[in-house]
Structures are given as C-alpha cells and as structure tokens.
Amino acid sequence: MNAITDHELAGAAYAVVADVIHGHPAAPVLGEGQFCSIECAGVGVYQLTRSLSASEQGAAVILRRHNRPVGYVVTRDGRMWRVEALPIL
C-alpha cells in the first residue's frame, strides 16, 4: 500500500465530506463552505463530525491521518462515517 504524500493532497481549496465506510449505505454529507487551507478545513471536519454525531445519535472521535484531521462517527444503526477534508481540484 502506497502512502499518500502531502503534495498529492494539496489543493487550492478544500471541501469537508462525510461518507459511510461501514454499514447501510447513505448519501455523502457535504460540510458547509470551502476552506483555503487544510488547517482551516480541520475546523470544518470538527464541526461536521460533531453535527453528524448529534443528528445520528452516535459516538465520535477525531484522529490524525497523514497529519490531517479525520473524524469518525459510529451510529446506533451500525453505520460508521468518515469525515475528511478533500482537495477541490
């Protein structure tokens, strides 16, 4: 498995997206707005993770992957969501 480099993830702007990685499929959830840097997008990851956790009555955690914040939410219905900032190409 190849590691993703910072250069490959660098973008002019970032969007925050939540998608189901385990359990019953659901449409992706897009965070509000675009972010100018990965540091700013980290705030969006936190906000969307917290919002999704509250609306789906789940448990949430935010970790760092490739030195970038990634949120995970596990819901009562058995879904696991991943929330991350993705470059807009």
C-alpha positions in Angstrom: 0.0 0.0 0.0 1.5 3.4 -1.0 1.3 6.3 1.3 -0.4 9.4 0.1 2.0 12.4 0.1 1.2 16.0 1.1 1.8 17.0 -2.5 -0.9 14.6 -3.8 -3.4 16.0 -1.3 -2.5 19.7 -1.8 -5.3 21.7 -3.3 -6.2 25.3 -3.9 -9.3 24.8 -1.7 -10.8 22.0 0.4 -14.3 20.6 1.0 -15.3 18.6 4.0 -17.2 15.4 3.2 -18.7 12.6 5.3 -19.3 9.2 3.8 -20.3 5.8 5.1 -17.4 3.4 5.3 -19.3 0.6 7.1 -23.0 -0.4 7.3 -26.1 0.5 5.4 -25.2 2.9 2.5 -26.2 6.6 2.7 -25.6 9.6 0.6 -22.5 11.5 1.4 -22.9 14.7 3.5 -21.1 17.8 2.4 -19.9 20.3 5.0 -20.6 24.0 4.7 -18.4 26.1 2.5 -14.9 25.7 1.1 -11.7 26.2 3.0 -8.5 27.8 1.9 -6.1 25.5 3.7 -6.0 22.1 5.4 -5.6 23.9 8.8 -8.9 25.8 8.2 -10.6 22.7 6.9 -9.8 21.0 10.2 -12.4 23.2 11.8 -14.9 22.0 9.2 -14.0 18.4 9.9 -14.6 19.0 13.7 -17.9 20.8 13.0 -19.3 18.2 10.6 -18.2 15.3 12.8 -19.9 16.9 15.8 -23.1 17.7 13.8 -23.3 14.2 12.4 -22.8 12.6 15.8 -25.6 14.7 17.3 -28.1 14.2 14.4 -27.4 10.4 14.1 -27.1 9.9 17.9 -23.6 8.4 17.6 -20.2 8.4 19.2 -17.5 10.5 17.5 -13.7 10.7 17.6 -11.3 12.9 15.6 -7.9 11.4 14.7 -5.0 12.5 12.5 -4.1 10.6 9.3 -1.3 11.7 7.1 -1.1 14.7 9.5 -4.6 15.7 8.7 -7.7 15.6 10.9 -10.2 12.8 10.1 -13.4 12.3 12.0 -15.2 9.1 12.6 -18.8 8.6 13.8 -20.4 5.3 14.8 -24.2 5.5 14.9 -26.8 3.5 16.7 -28.0 1.9 13.5 -24.5 0.4 12.9 -23.1 2.8 10.4 -19.6 4.1 10.5 -19.0 7.5 8.9 -15.6 9.0 7.9 -15.4 12.8 7.8 -12.4 14.3 6.0 -11.2 17.4 4.1 -10.6 16.7 0.4 -8.8 18.9 -2.1 -11.0 20.5 -4.7 -9.2 20.0 -8.0 
